[in-house]
Amino acid sequence: MADDQHEEVSKVSAEEEIRRGITVMRRVVQGRSRGIILDVSWNNQGQLIEPNGHTLTSFIGALVRNEIPITCDDWRNKELKDSKEKIWSEIKRCFNIEEERRGFCMKLAGKLLRGFRTFLSSKFLKDADGNFVDAELPRKYESLISVEEWEAFKSKRQDPTFQRISATNRERASSPAYPYRKGRVGYGRLEQSMLQKEESSETSLPAHVLWKEARVGKSGVPQEEVLNVYQKCEELSQSLSPDDTKSILSRALDVPEYSGRVRGKGFGVTPTSLSVKKGKAPSNRELHARLEAMQAELDALRREREASASTVYRDASDKNSINCTFQPNIPEGISHCQLYLAI
């Protein structure tokens, strides 16, 4: 009886999943056909935020599932160049986005592809105990995945080397000391909502403030362990030098830093994006142009000074000529010197 009920529930769940269908973002595509191009926003650290931040993320996920095979294990593979170009072209057709944001979008696409492969593996190729299941290609994804790709995908998941790495990563992520509790919101949009709620004029928040808020569940009360880390960060912020390279949060957690990552800031933020960018050295052509501009300014100042000096000289000459032609009425017998002394 219990087995029959379990089988019935499984059938219903599978049917509901098939009926729901895959995400294709028809709203975005239909809006584009009507001339509606969506604007997207970014914070000052280069992270995608609202409005339309979650829409662009979902759209990129749909594109990458359509254009990139699940057998792709290396996102940097040069054979993906044409597919990446198509993804970027479709993004620009539907969203008002600058060319400089391409790097972020491509990194996000790679992340979403990895997440999709992980979802397929855990959802269809593992039982409740984590053991491998030789499942058929899910009907829901028949339009995206060929039978050959699915078989190759399963074979890769059964490879002993892959399973060993997967087991290590799964063990490391299975019981985090401070679990993230904000679902798919992400640090960028979480920071945006916090600043809006507080009506703050700031453009960003300290990493440990975001880290603490990201670990607050539905109860609204952070765990004591999280509060202890936060308090330690507050104390360190009063004593550490601003030039210290290791972050306050990493010190408080007593964990190593990861290259290219800023702890407590989320996807898209790197040490480079947070540091002050130094201007590049000017080229010889730029230096020559600057020298010419300075020389022209100097010549203009010299001409202005010469013109001013000439005007003063003419005024003085006119006064001297007047003094020379003026003959005062001085009585005879009195010299100029006597007249001066009398005065």
FIDREN-155755 format. One record per residue (C-alpha): residue number from 0; residue in three letters; x, y, z. Coordinates in Angstrom, 1 decimal, decimal comma. Last residue first. Example, Ala and Ser with C-alpha at 12.3 -4.5 7.8 and 13.67 -1.06 7.14 Angstrom:
REM FIDREN-155755
PT;1;SER;13,7;-1,1;7,1
PT;0;ALA;12,3;-4,5;7,8
REM end
This chain:
REM FIDREN-155755
PT;342;ILE;58,0;124,3;-1,7
PT;341;ALA;60,8;126,9;-1,4
PT;340;LEU;63,4;124,2;-2,0
PT;339;TYR;61,7;123,2;-5,3
PT;338;LEU;61,5;126,9;-6,4
PT;337;GLN;65,1;127,4;-5,6
PT;336;CYS;66,0;124,3;-7,6
PT;335;HIS;64,0;125,4;-10,6
PT;334;SER;65,7;128,7;-10,7
PT;333;ILE;64,2;132,1;-9,6
PT;332;GLY;65,6;135,1;-11,4
PT;331;GLU;62,7;135,5;-13,8
PT;330;PRO;59,3;134,6;-12,5
PT;329;ILE;58,0;131,0;-13,3
PT;328;ASN;55,0;130,6;-15,6
PT;327;PRO;55,1;126,8;-16,1
PT;326;GLN;56,0;125,5;-19,6
PT;325;PHE;54,3;122,3;-20,5
PT;324;THR;55,8;120,7;-23,6
PT;323;CYS;58,0;118,3;-21,7
PT;322;ASN;55,4;117,3;-19,2
PT;321;ILE;53,0;116,4;-22,0
PT;320;SER;55,6;114,4;-23,8
PT;319;ASN;56,4;112,5;-20,7
PT;318;LYS;52,7;111,7;-20,1
PT;317;ASP;52,3;110,4;-23,6
PT;316;SER;55,4;108,3;-23,3
PT;315;ALA;54,1;106,8;-20,0
PT;314;ASP;50,8;105,8;-21,6
PT;313;ARG;52,6;104,3;-24,6
PT;312;TYR;54,9;102,3;-22,3
PT;311;VAL;51,9;101,0;-20,3
PT;310;THR;50,2;99,8;-23,5
PT;309;SER;53,3;98,1;-24,7
PT;308;ALA;53,7;96,2;-21,4
PT;307;SER;50,1;94,9;-21,7
PT;306;ALA;50,7;93,7;-25,2
PT;305;GLU;53,9;92,0;-24,2
PT;304;ARG;52,1;90,3;-21,3
PT;303;GLU;49,3;89,1;-23,5
PT;302;ARG;51,8;87,8;-26,1
PT;301;ARG;53,7;85,9;-23,4
PT;300;LEU;50,5;84,4;-22,0
PT;299;ALA;49,4;83,3;-25,4
PT;298;ASP;52,9;81,7;-26,0
PT;297;LEU;52,7;79,9;-22,7
PT;296;GLU;49,2;78,5;-23,6
PT;295;ALA;50,5;77,3;-27,0
PT;294;GLN;53,5;75,7;-25,3
PT;293;MET;51,2;73,9;-22,8
PT;292;ALA;49,0;72,6;-25,6
PT;291;GLU;52,0;71,4;-27,6
PT;290;LEU;53,5;69,7;-24,5
PT;289;ARG;50,1;67,9;-23,9
PT;288;ALA;49,9;66,7;-27,5
PT;287;HIS;53,5;65,4;-27,3
PT;286;LEU;52,7;63,5;-24,0
PT;285;GLU;49,6;62,0;-25,6
PT;284;ARG;51,6;60,9;-28,7
PT;283;ASN;54,3;59,4;-26,5
PT;282;SER;51,7;57,4;-24,6
PT;281;PRO;50,4;58,2;-21,2
PT;280;ALA;51,0;55,7;-18,4
PT;279;LYS;47,8;54,0;-17,3
PT;278;GLY;45,6;55,5;-14,5
PT;277;LYS;45,6;53,5;-11,3
PT;276;LYS;42,3;51,8;-10,4
PT;275;VAL;41,4;52,3;-6,7
PT;274;SER;40,7;48,9;-5,3
PT;273;LEU;37,2;47,3;-5,1
PT;272;SER;37,1;46,1;-8,7
PT;271;THR;40,6;44,7;-8,4
PT;270;PRO;39,8;42,7;-5,2
PT;269;THR;36,9;41,1;-7,1
PT;268;VAL;33,1;41,6;-6,9
PT;267;GLY;31,0;39,8;-9,5
PT;266;PHE;29,5;37,2;-7,3
PT;265;GLY;29,2;37,9;-3,6
PT;264;LYS;30,4;40,6;-1,3
PT;263;GLY;31,0;38,7;2,0
PT;262;ARG;34,4;37,4;1,0
PT;261;VAL;36,0;39,2;-1,9
PT;260;ARG;37,1;36,7;-4,6
PT;259;GLY;39,8;36,7;-7,3
PT;258;SER;42,1;34,4;-5,3
PT;257;TYR;40,5;32,9;-2,3
PT;256;GLU;41,4;34,2;1,2
PT;255;PRO;42,2;31,8;4,0
PT;254;VAL;39,9;31,3;7,0
PT;253;ASP;40,1;32,7;10,6
PT;252;LEU;36,4;33,7;10,5
PT;251;ALA;37,3;37,1;12,1
PT;250;ARG;40,4;37,5;9,9
PT;249;SER;38,4;36,6;6,8
PT;248;LEU;35,8;39,1;7,7
PT;247;ILE;38,3;41,9;8,3
PT;246;SER;39,8;41,4;4,9
PT;245;LYS;43,4;40,6;4,4
PT;244;THR;45,3;43,4;2,5
PT;243;ASP;45,7;45,8;5,4
PT;242;ASP;45,9;49,3;4,0
PT;241;PRO;42,9;50,5;6,0
PT;240;SER;44,9;49,7;9,2
PT;239;LEU;43,2;47,4;11,7
PT;238;SER;42,1;48,5;15,1
PT;237;GLN;38,6;49,8;14,9
PT;236;SER;37,5;47,4;12,1
PT;235;LEU;38,8;44,5;14,2
PT;234;GLU;36,3;45,2;17,0
PT;233;GLU;33,4;45,4;14,5
PT;232;CYS;34,6;42,2;12,9
PT;231;LYS;34,6;40,4;16,3
PT;230;GLN;31,1;41,5;16,9
PT;229;TYR;30,0;40,1;13,5
PT;228;VAL;31,7;36,8;14,2
PT;227;ASN;29,9;36,5;17,6
PT;226;LEU;26,6;37,5;16,0
PT;225;VAL;26,9;34,6;13,5
PT;224;GLU;27,6;32,2;16,3
PT;223;GLU;24,6;33,5;18,2
PT;222;GLN;22,3;32,8;15,3
PT;221;PRO;20,7;35,8;13,6
PT;220;VAL;17,1;36,8;14,4
PT;219;GLY;14,7;37,7;11,6
PT;218;SER;12,7;34,4;12,1
PT;217;LYS;12,7;33,9;8,3
PT;216;GLY;16,5;33,4;8,3
PT;215;VAL;19,4;35,8;9,0
PT;214;ARG;22,6;34,6;7,4
PT;213;ALA;22,7;37,1;4,5
PT;212;GLU;22,3;39,9;7,1
PT;211;LYS;25,6;38,8;8,8
PT;210;TRP;27,6;38,6;5,6
PT;209;LEU;26,2;42,0;4,4
PT;208;VAL;27,4;43,7;7,6
PT;207;HIS;30,7;41,8;7,4
PT;206;ALA;31,4;43,0;3,9
PT;205;PRO;30,9;46,7;4,8
PT;204;LEU;28,0;48,4;3,0
PT;203;SER;27,8;50,1;-0,4
PT;202;THR;26,4;53,3;-2,1
PT;201;GLU;25,7;55,3;1,1
PT;200;SER;22,9;57,8;1,1
PT;199;SER;20,8;55,5;3,3
PT;198;GLU;17,1;55,2;3,2
PT;197;GLU;17,5;52,3;5,7
PT;196;LYS;15,1;50,1;3,6
PT;195;GLN;16,7;51,3;0,4
PT;194;LEU;20,2;50,5;1,6
PT;193;MET;19,1;47,0;2,8
PT;192;SER;17,3;46,3;-0,4
PT;191;GLN;20,4;47,2;-2,5
PT;190;GLU;22,8;45,2;-0,3
PT;189;LEU;20,5;42,1;-0,7
PT;188;ARG;20,4;42,7;-4,5
PT;187;GLY;24,2;42,6;-4,7
PT;186;TYR;24,6;39,8;-2,1
PT;185;GLY;22,5;37,3;-3,9
PT;184;VAL;18,7;37,0;-3,8
PT;183;ARG;18,7;33,3;-4,9
PT;182;GLY;18,1;31,9;-1,5
PT;181;LYS;18,7;34,3;1,3
PT;180;ARG;19,8;31,9;4,1
PT;179;TYR;23,6;31,4;3,6
PT;178;PRO;24,8;28,8;6,1
PT;177;TYR;27,3;29,7;8,8
PT;176;ALA;29,2;26,5;9,9
PT;175;PRO;28,6;24,9;6,5
PT;174;SER;27,4;21,3;6,7
PT;173;SER;27,2;19,7;3,2
PT;172;ALA;29,5;22,0;1,3
PT;171;ARG;32,8;20,3;2,2
PT;170;GLU;31,3;16,9;1,9
PT;169;ARG;29,8;17,6;-1,5
PT;168;ASN;33,1;19,0;-2,7
PT;167;THR;35,0;15,9;-1,7
PT;166;ALA;32,4;13,6;-3,0
PT;165;SER;32,3;15,4;-6,4
PT;164;ILE;36,1;15,2;-6,7
PT;163;ARG;36,0;11,4;-6,0
PT;162;GLN;33,0;11,0;-8,4
PT;161;PHE;34,8;12,8;-11,2
PT;160;THR;37,9;10,6;-10,8
PT;159;PRO;35,8;7,4;-10,7
PT;158;ASP;33,9;8,3;-13,9
PT;157;GLN;30,2;7,7;-13,3
PT;156;ARG;29,2;11,3;-13,8
PT;155;LYS;31,1;11,4;-17,1
PT;154;SER;29,2;8,4;-18,4
PT;153;LYS;25,9;10,1;-17,4
PT;152;PHE;26,8;13,2;-19,4
PT;151;ALA;27,9;11,1;-22,4
PT;150;GLU;24,5;9,3;-22,3
PT;149;TRP;22,7;12,6;-22,1
PT;148;GLU;24,6;14,2;-24,9
PT;147;GLU;23,9;11,2;-27,2
PT;146;VAL;20,2;11,3;-26,3
PT;145;SER;20,1;15,0;-27,2
PT;144;ILE;19,5;17,7;-24,7
PT;143;LEU;17,5;20,9;-25,1
PT;142;SER;14,2;19,8;-26,7
PT;141;GLU;14,3;16,6;-24,7
PT;140;TYR;14,6;18,5;-21,5
PT;139;LYS;11,1;17,9;-20,0
PT;138;ARG;11,1;14,3;-21,2
PT;137;PRO;13,9;13,5;-18,8
PT;136;LEU;16,6;11,5;-20,5
PT;135;GLU;16,6;8,0;-19,0
PT;134;ALA;17,9;7,3;-15,6
PT;133;ASP;20,9;5,1;-14,6
PT;132;VAL;20,8;6,0;-10,9
PT;131;PHE;23,9;6,8;-9,0
PT;130;ASN;23,7;6,6;-5,2
PT;129;GLY;23,1;9,8;-3,2
PT;128;ASP;20,9;8,1;-0,5
PT;127;ALA;17,7;9,7;-1,8
PT;126;ASP;18,5;8,5;-5,4
PT;125;LYS;20,9;10,1;-7,8
PT;124;LEU;21,0;10,7;-11,5
PT;123;PHE;17,8;12,7;-12,0
PT;122;LYS;17,7;15,5;-9,6
PT;121;SER;21,3;15,5;-8,3
PT;120;SER;22,9;15,2;-11,7
PT;119;LEU;20,5;17,5;-13,6
PT;118;PHE;20,8;20,2;-10,9
PT;117;THR;24,6;20,0;-11,0
PT;116;ARG;24,6;20,4;-14,7
PT;115;PHE;22,3;23,4;-14,5
PT;114;GLY;24,5;25,0;-11,8
PT;113;ARG;27,5;24,6;-13,9
PT;112;LEU;25,7;26,3;-16,8
PT;111;LEU;24,5;29,1;-14,5
PT;110;LYS;28,1;29,8;-13,5
PT;109;GLY;29,3;29,9;-17,0
PT;108;ALA;26,5;32,3;-18,0
PT;107;LEU;27,4;34,5;-15,0
PT;106;LYS;31,0;34,7;-16,2
PT;105;MET;29,7;35,6;-19,7
PT;104;CYS;27,5;38,3;-18,3
PT;103;PHE;30,2;39,8;-16,1
PT;102;GLY;32,7;39,9;-19,1
PT;101;ARG;30,0;41,5;-21,4
PT;100;ARG;29,3;44,4;-19,1
PT;99;GLU;31,8;46,7;-20,9
PT;98;GLU;29,7;46,4;-24,0
PT;97;GLU;26,9;48,4;-22,3
PT;96;ILE;23,4;46,9;-21,7
PT;95;ASN;19,9;47,9;-22,8
PT;94;PHE;18,4;44,5;-22,8
PT;93;CYS;16,6;42,4;-25,4
PT;92;ARG;18,9;42,6;-28,5
PT;91;LYS;22,0;43,0;-26,3
PT;90;ILE;21,3;39,7;-24,5
PT;89;GLU;20,7;37,9;-27,8
PT;88;SER;24,1;39,1;-29,2
PT;87;TRP;25,8;38,0;-26,0
PT;86;ILE;24,4;34,5;-26,3
PT;85;LYS;25,2;34,3;-30,0
PT;84;GLU;28,8;35,4;-29,4
PT;83;LYS;29,1;32,8;-26,6
PT;82;SER;27,9;30,1;-29,0
PT;81;ASP;30,4;31,2;-31,6
PT;80;LYS;33,3;31,2;-29,1
PT;79;LEU;32,4;27,8;-27,5
PT;78;GLU;35,2;26,0;-29,5
PT;77;LYS;37,7;28,1;-27,6
PT;76;ASN;37,0;26,2;-24,4
PT;75;ARG;37,0;28,6;-21,5
PT;74;TRP;33,8;27,2;-20,1
PT;73;ASP;35,5;23,8;-19,6
PT;72;ASP;33,2;20,9;-18,8
PT;71;CYS;30,9;21,1;-21,8
PT;70;THR;28,8;17,9;-21,9
PT;69;ILE;25,7;19,8;-20,9
PT;68;PRO;25,8;21,4;-24,4
PT;67;ILE;25,8;25,2;-24,7
PT;66;GLU;23,2;27,1;-26,7
PT;65;ASN;19,8;26,3;-25,3
PT;64;ARG;20,8;25,9;-21,6
PT;63;VAL;23,0;29,0;-22,0
PT;62;LEU;20,1;31,1;-23,3
PT;61;ALA;17,7;30,1;-20,6
PT;60;GLY;20,2;30,9;-17,9
PT;59;ILE;21,0;34,2;-19,5
PT;58;PHE;17,3;35,1;-19,5
PT;57;SER;17,0;34,1;-15,8
PT;56;THR;19,9;36,4;-14,9
PT;55;LEU;18,5;39,2;-17,0
PT;54;THR;15,1;38,9;-15,3
PT;53;HIS;16,7;38,8;-11,8
PT;52;GLY;18,5;42,1;-12,5
PT;51;ASN;15,4;43,7;-14,1
PT;50;PRO;15,2;46,6;-11,7
PT;49;GLU;17,1;45,7;-9,7
PT;48;ILE;20,8;44,7;-9,2
PT;47;LEU;23,7;43,2;-11,2
PT;46;GLN;27,0;43,7;-9,5
PT;45;GLY;29,8;46,1;-10,8
PT;44;GLN;30,9;47,4;-7,4
PT;43;ASN;29,1;50,7;-7,9
PT;42;ASN;25,8;48,9;-8,2
PT;41;TRP;24,4;47,9;-11,6
PT;40;SER;21,1;48,5;-13,3
PT;39;VAL;19,3;46,9;-16,2
PT;38;ASP;17,1;48,6;-18,8
PT;37;LEU;14,7;46,4;-20,8
PT;36;ILE;14,2;46,9;-24,6
PT;35;ILE;10,6;47,0;-25,6
PT;34;GLY;10,3;47,3;-29,4
PT;33;ARG;7,2;45,1;-29,7
PT;32;SER;9,3;42,1;-30,8
PT;31;ARG;11,5;42,8;-27,9
PT;30;GLY;8,6;42,5;-25,5
PT;29;GLN;7,7;39,1;-27,0
PT;28;VAL;11,3;37,9;-26,3
PT;27;VAL;11,3;39,2;-22,7
PT;26;ARG;7,9;37,8;-21,9
PT;25;ARG;8,8;34,5;-23,6
PT;24;MET;11,5;33,8;-21,1
PT;23;VAL;12,2;30,3;-22,2
PT;22;THR;12,0;28,4;-18,9
PT;21;ILE;11,3;24,7;-19,4
PT;20;GLY;7,9;23,1;-19,1
PT;19;ARG;5,4;23,2;-16,3
PT;18;ARG;3,5;20,3;-17,7
PT;17;ILE;6,6;18,0;-17,6
PT;16;GLU;7,2;18,9;-13,9
PT;15;GLU;3,5;18,3;-13,0
PT;14;GLU;3,6;14,9;-14,7
PT;13;ALA;6,8;13,9;-12,9
PT;12;SER;5,4;15,0;-9,5
PT;11;VAL;2,1;13,1;-10,2
PT;10;LYS;4,0;10,0;-11,2
PT;9;SER;6,2;10,1;-8,1
PT;8;VAL;3,2;10,6;-5,8
PT;7;GLU;1,5;7,6;-7,4
PT;6;GLU;4,6;5,4;-6,9
PT;5;HIS;4,8;6,5;-3,3
PT;4;GLN;1,2;5,7;-2,7
PT;3;ASP;1,6;2,2;-4,3
PT;2;ASP;4,7;1,5;-2,2
PT;1;ALA;2,8;2,4;1,0
PT;0;MET;0,0;0,0;0,0
REM end
